[in-house]
Amino acid sequence: MNRTSIHTIAAAILMTAAAPSAPAQAAQEIRIVLPEQPANLEPCGTIITNVGQILSQNVVEPLTVIDPVTGQPQPKLATEWTSVDPTTWRIKLREGVKFQDGSELNAQAVAFSIDRMIGGKITCSNIAKFGDAKLTVTPVDDLTVEIKSDRPEPIMPTLLSVVMIVSPKTPVDQAVNDPVGTGPFKLSTFSPQTVVLDSFEGYWGKKPEITKATYVWRPESSIRAAMVETGEADLTPSIAIQDASNPDTDFAYLNSETTAIRIDAAQPPLDDLRIRQALNLAIDWEGLAQLFGDDVKRASQMVVAGINGHDDALEPWPYNPEEAKKLIEEARAAGVPVDTEIKLIGRNGIYPNGAEAMEAMMTMWQDAGLNVKLTMLDVADWLRYLQKPFPAERGPNLLQMMHDNNKGDAAFTIPIFYRSSGSYSTLADPAFDKEIVEALAATGETRTNGFKAIFARARKEVVGDIPMFHMIGYTRVGARLEWKPDITTNSEIPLANIAIKD
């Protein structure tokens, strides 16, 4: 596909009809419009964008939070932490905190939440950040727990930022849609049309100015933008570049998201290195970038600059369609079944112009000589392909992804994608596993250099994915709100940070 075709795709999006206007919301109530409906409201899935943007720091809270400027862990439900030995951390809990059902926050409740997360009885996306670490949680006294891992975890306080603490009355063997946490808001309604949060009067911290938030979802970027423009909504965290046309309400920001395609390297013909290399070389990256804006950055690895382990010297894949065709023909001559249908699995609403990007990439791969067919799925079906156990009937597939790492360290990325046991990994390389384990246990410069070596090997030797772009986000914020996005916006939108203008 040439650049003219991609411009045509982008132009067509502008023709989407705008939504009708509706009355503005009451003074302390706001309406947020998201790109897609959450599959559920399970607190153990807050690393999924459409769950985290509703629940995280609103209904449920973690033990620590990450400062978006420094990348360092800060107190939340935990007030302090101490390394007892390389595999043991002692955590002090905040006093006087209650859950929205009246239960007390104590060491037993924290142990319950972590045991529920790691117990294997529910599908827990957040546990992916811990890799295959084995954790044991022991209450020491009413407000102290010890967390012991089966290997050194030097960034345990940072990892605790994805541990969402839930009421001990929460079922341990099923995902929930009625989460109960310690946050400043409690769930009022979850229906196919809306999620409604109301303020929790028993909140331990400072009361937010907002008293009620209603979330709705519209897949079309232009409709979301129009809803905010007309006052039908107050905020949408994600719009396409072509809709970010009003400098008074639309804000561009460098987020922590990296878009990519995961290659199922266990499935022929994708198990052949030449095919995986050809997939990277066949994409007109400069043309594709026009769907995402001038400030988007090509990615050579799955973390953005500023994350410990990012390698500035690592070059992204170039566009070389002739070399891609040559590699495919070499594989064909060697008996690789290159004509096998390869399923490209996209996710509806994953990011603005995401479906258009998948259509363009499919065409480029077809032009190179591969039999790629696009299937777009809603988030619940897409998740089946993202994380283990993968569907047995999946066949050779390429999976559209967007990975968020705003935690300051590549440990939140590398084991998930590249270790054999990783929740999203299709790889099985014992030598690579050993290298990853050693880097995760290291500290300081040894840790940084170890991560850089892993990203270099992933890019040059393993080729288990197709890094696309480090993304620029665009939001539209209604005139009555005082709020701007930051690097965490794709993960969470704390309502406590939103103010109503006088």
Residue pairs with C-beta under 8 A, 6 or more apart in sequence:
1 284
1 287
1 360
1 363
1 364
1 367
2 284
2 287
3 284
3 286
3 287
3 290
5 360
5 363
6 284
6 287
6 288
6 290
6 291
6 356
6 360
7 290
9 291
9 353
9 356
9 359
9 360
10 242
10 290
10 291
10 353
10 356
13 221
13 222
13 240
13 242
13 353
13 356
14 222
14 242
14 243
16 220
16 221
16 222
16 223
17 222
17 223
18 222
18 223
18 225
18 226
18 229
18 230
19 218
19 223
19 226
19 227
19 230
19 232
20 230
20 232
21 230
21 231
21 232
22 230
22 231
22 232
23 231
24 231
24 480
25 31
25 214
25 231
25 234
26 212
27 500
28 209
28 210
28 211
28 212
28 500
29 210
29 211
29 212
29 213
29 214
30 210
30 212
30 213
30 214
30 234
30 235
30 481
30 495
30 498
31 213
31 214
31 215
31 216
31 232
31 233
31 234
31 235
32 53
32 213
32 214
32 215
32 216
32 233
32 234
32 235
32 236
32 237
32 493
33 215
33 216
33 217
33 218
33 224
33 227
33 228
33 233
33 235
33 236
34 50
34 53
34 54
34 215
34 216
34 217
34 236
34 237
34 238
35 50
35 217
35 218
35 219
35 221
35 224
35 238
35 349
35 352
36 50
36 217
36 219
36 348
36 349
36 378
36 379
37 50
37 192
37 217
37 378
37 379
38 48
38 50
38 51
38 54
38 195
38 379
39 45
39 48
39 50
39 51
39 378
39 379
39 380
39 383
40 51
40 175
40 176
40 177
40 380
41 51
41 54
41 55
41 59
41 176
41 177
41 178
41 179
41 187
41 190
41 195
42 51
42 122
42 124
42 175
42 176
42 177
42 179
43 55
43 59
43 60
43 164
43 166
43 176
43 179
43 181
44 116
44 117
44 122
44 123
44 124
44 125
44 126
44 127
44 164
44 175
45 51
45 52
45 123
45 124
45 125
45 126
45 175
46 52
46 55
46 56
46 60
46 125
46 126
46 162
46 164
46 491
46 492
47 125
47 126
47 128
47 129
47 162
47 404
47 491
48 125
48 379
48 383
49 402
49 404
49 490
49 491
50 217
50 349
50 379
52 491
52 492
53 237
53 489
53 490
53 491
53 492
53 493
54 195
54 197
54 215
55 164
55 179
55 181
55 183
56 62
56 164
56 491
56 492
56 494
57 65
57 183
57 492
57 494
57 496
58 183
58 184
58 185
58 197
58 213
58 492
58 493
58 494
58 495
59 100
59 179
59 180
59 181
59 183
59 185
59 186
59 187
59 197
60 164
60 165
60 166
60 179
60 181
60 182
60 183
61 76
61 77
61 164
61 165
61 181
61 182
61 183
62 76
62 77
62 160
62 161
62 162
62 163
62 164
62 165
63 76
63 77
63 78
63 91
63 110
63 160
63 161
63 163
63 165
64 73
64 74
64 75
64 76
64 78
64 81
64 157
64 158
64 160
64 161
65 73
65 74
65 75
65 76
65 161
66 72
66 73
66 74
66 158
66 161
66 406
66 407
66 408
66 488
67 73
67 74
68 406
68 486
68 487
68 488
70 408
71 306
71 307
71 406
71 407
71 408
71 409
72 408
73 81
73 157
73 158
73 160
73 161
75 94
76 94
76 161
77 93
77 94
77 97
77 105
77 110
77 165
77 182
78 91
78 92
78 93
78 94
78 157
78 160
79 92
79 93
79 94
80 91
80 92
81 89
81 90
81 91
81 92
81 156
81 157
81 160
82 89
82 90
83 89
83 156
84 90
84 146
86 152
86 154
87 148
87 149
87 150
87 151
87 152
87 153
88 146
88 147
88 148
88 149
89 146
89 147
89 153
89 156
89 157
90 140
90 144
90 145
90 146
91 110
91 144
91 145
91 146
91 147
91 160
92 143
92 144
93 105
93 106
93 107
93 110
93 143
93 144
93 145
94 105
94 143
94 204
95 143
96 204
97 104
97 105
97 182
97 204
98 104
98 105
98 182
98 202
98 204
99 105
99 109
99 166
99 167
99 180
99 181
99 182
100 167
100 180
100 181
100 182
100 183
100 186
100 200
100 202
101 167
101 169
101 180
102 202
103 109
103 167
103 168
103 169
103 180
105 165
105 182
106 139
106 142
106 143
107 139
107 140
107 141
107 142
107 143
107 144
107 145
108 139
108 168
109 165
109 167
109 168
110 137
110 139
110 145
110 165
111 137
111 138
111 139
111 145
112 166
112 168
112 170
112 172
113 163
113 164
113 165
113 166
113 168
114 135
114 137
114 147
114 163
115 137
115 172
116 122
116 166
116 170
116 172
117 124
117 126
117 127
117 163
118 124
118 127
118 130
118 135
119 172
121 172
121 173
121 174
122 172
122 173
122 174
122 175
123 175
123 383
123 387
125 383
125 387
125 423
126 162
126 163
126 164
127 423
128 387
128 416
128 422
128 423
128 424
129 159
129 162
129 407
129 412
129 416
130 159
131 415
131 416
131 419
131 421
131 422
131 440
132 415
132 419
132 421
132 422
133 149
133 150
133 151
133 153
134 149
134 150
135 147
135 148
135 149
135 150
136 147
136 148
136 149
137 145
137 146
137 147
137 148
138 145
138 146
138 148
139 145
140 146
147 156
149 156
151 437
151 440
151 441
152 440
152 441
153 159
153 440
154 441
154 442
154 443
154 447
155 409
155 411
158 407
158 408
158 409
158 411
158 412
159 411
159 412
161 407
162 407
164 181
165 181
165 182
166 179
166 180
166 181
167 180
167 181
169 180
170 176
170 179
170 180
177 190
178 187
178 190
179 187
180 186
180 187
182 203
182 204
183 200
183 203
184 199
184 200
184 203
184 205
184 207
184 208
184 495
184 496
185 197
185 198
185 199
185 200
185 208
185 213
185 495
186 197
186 198
186 199
186 200
187 195
187 196
187 197
188 196
188 197
188 198
188 212
189 195
189 196
190 196
193 216
194 214
194 215
194 216
195 214
195 215
196 212
196 213
196 214
196 215
197 212
197 213
197 214
197 215
197 495
198 211
198 212
199 207
199 208
199 210
199 211
199 212
205 496
206 496
208 495
208 496
208 498
209 498
209 499
209 500
210 495
210 496
210 498
210 500
213 495
216 233
217 349
218 224
218 227
219 348
219 349
221 238
221 239
221 240
221 242
221 243
221 352
221 353
222 240
222 243
224 233
224 236
224 238
224 239
224 243
224 476
225 236
225 239
225 243
225 244
225 250
225 476
226 232
227 233
227 236
228 234
228 235
228 236
228 249
228 476
228 477
228 478
229 246
229 249
229 476
231 478
233 478
234 477
234 478
234 480
234 481
235 475
235 476
235 477
235 478
235 481
235 483
235 493
235 498
236 475
236 476
237 473
237 475
237 485
237 489
237 490
237 493
238 351
238 352
238 473
238 474
238 475
238 490
239 250
239 352
239 474
239 475
239 476
240 352
240 353
240 474
241 291
241 292
241 293
241 352
241 353
241 472
241 474
243 250
243 352
243 474
243 476
244 250
244 252
244 474
244 476
246 476
248 479
249 476
249 477
249 478
249 479
250 474
250 475
250 476
250 477
251 474
251 475
251 476
251 477
251 484
251 485
252 293
252 295
252 472
252 473
252 474
253 472
253 473
253 474
253 475
253 484
253 485
253 486
253 487
253 489
254 295
254 304
254 470
254 472
254 473
254 487
255 404
255 406
255 471
255 472
255 473
255 485
255 487
255 489
255 490
256 304
256 307
256 404
256 405
256 406
256 487
256 488
256 490
256 491
257 351
257 402
257 403
257 404
257 470
257 471
257 473
257 490
258 299
258 301
258 302
258 303
258 304
258 402
258 403
258 405
258 467
258 468
258 469
258 470
258 471
259 299
259 351
259 357
259 400
259 401
259 402
259 468
259 469
259 471
260 299
260 302
260 401
260 402
260 403
260 465
260 466
260 467
260 468
261 279
261 344
261 361
261 398
261 399
261 400
261 401
261 465
261 466
261 468
262 398
262 399
262 401
262 417
262 424
262 426
262 464
262 465
262 466
263 270
263 276
263 279
263 398
263 426
263 463
263 464
263 465
263 466
264 270
264 390
264 394
264 396
264 397
264 398
264 399
264 426
265 271
265 276
265 426
265 427
265 462
265 463
265 464
266 426
266 427
266 428
267 394
267 395
267 396
267 397
267 426
268 336
268 337
268 340
268 396
269 275
269 331
269 336
269 337
269 338
269 340
269 342
269 396
270 276
270 342
270 396
270 397
270 398
272 331
272 334
272 336
273 463
274 327
274 328
274 330
274 331
274 336
275 327
275 328
275 331
275 336
275 338
275 370
276 463
276 464
277 324
277 327
277 463
278 323
278 324
278 325
278 327
278 328
278 331
278 368
278 370
279 324
279 365
279 370
279 398
279 466
280 317
280 463
280 466
281 317
281 318
281 319
281 320
281 321
281 323
281 324
281 327
282 321
282 324
282 364
282 365
282 367
282 368
282 370
283 317
283 319
283 361
283 364
283 466
284 319
284 321
284 364
285 298
285 316
285 317
285 318
285 319
286 319
287 360
288 357
288 360
288 361
288 468
289 296
289 298
289 469
291 353
291 356
291 357
291 360
292 352
292 353
292 357
292 469
292 471
292 472
293 472
293 474
295 472
296 469
296 470
296 471
296 472
297 469
297 470
298 316
298 468
298 469
298 470
299 316
299 467
299 468
299 469
299 470
300 311
300 314
300 315
300 316
300 317
300 455
300 459
300 467
301 310
301 311
301 314
301 455
301 458
301 459
301 467
302 403
302 405
302 413
302 417
302 455
302 458
302 465
302 467
303 309
303 310
303 405
303 410
303 413
303 455
304 310
304 405
304 470
305 312
305 470
306 408
307 405
307 407
307 408
307 409
307 410
307 413
308 408
308 409
308 410
308 447
308 448
308 451
309 409
309 410
309 413
309 414
309 447
309 448
309 450
309 451
309 452
309 454
309 455
310 410
310 452
310 455
311 452
311 455
311 456
314 452
314 455
314 456
314 459
316 467
317 459
317 466
317 467
321 364
321 367
321 368
324 368
325 368
325 369
328 338
328 368
328 369
328 370
329 369
331 338
332 338
338 369
338 370
338 371
339 371
340 371
340 396
341 371
341 372
341 373
341 395
341 396
342 365
342 370
342 371
342 372
342 373
342 396
342 397
342 398
343 372
343 373
343 375
343 394
343 395
343 396
343 397
343 398
344 358
344 361
344 362
344 365
344 372
344 373
344 374
344 375
344 397
344 398
344 400
345 375
345 377
345 382
345 385
345 397
345 398
345 399
345 400
346 354
346 355
346 358
346 374
346 375
346 376
346 377
346 382
346 400
347 354
347 376
347 377
347 378
347 379
347 382
347 400
348 355
348 376
348 377
348 378
348 379
349 379
350 400
350 402
351 402
351 471
352 474
354 400
355 376
357 468
358 374
358 376
358 400
359 374
362 372
362 373
362 374
365 372
366 372
372 398
377 385
382 399
384 390
384 391
385 391
385 394
385 397
385 399
386 399
386 401
386 424
387 423
387 424
388 423
388 424
390 426
398 466
401 424
401 465
402 471
402 490
403 413
403 417
404 490
404 491
405 412
405 413
406 487
406 488
406 491
410 451
410 454
410 455
411 440
414 436
414 439
414 440
414 451
414 454
414 455
415 421
415 422
415 436
415 440
416 422
416 423
416 424
416 425
417 424
417 425
417 458
417 464
417 465
418 425
418 427
418 432
418 436
418 454
418 458
418 462
418 464
419 425
419 427
419 432
419 433
419 436
419 437
420 427
420 428
420 429
420 430
420 432
420 433
421 433
425 464
426 464
427 462
427 464
429 462
432 454
432 457
432 462
435 450
435 453
435 454
435 457
436 454
438 450
439 447
439 450
439 451
439 453
439 454
440 447
442 450
458 464
458 465
459 467
473 485
473 489
473 490
475 485
475 489
477 483
477 484
479 501
480 500
480 501
481 498
481 499
481 500
481 501
482 498
482 499
482 500
482 501
483 497
483 498
483 499
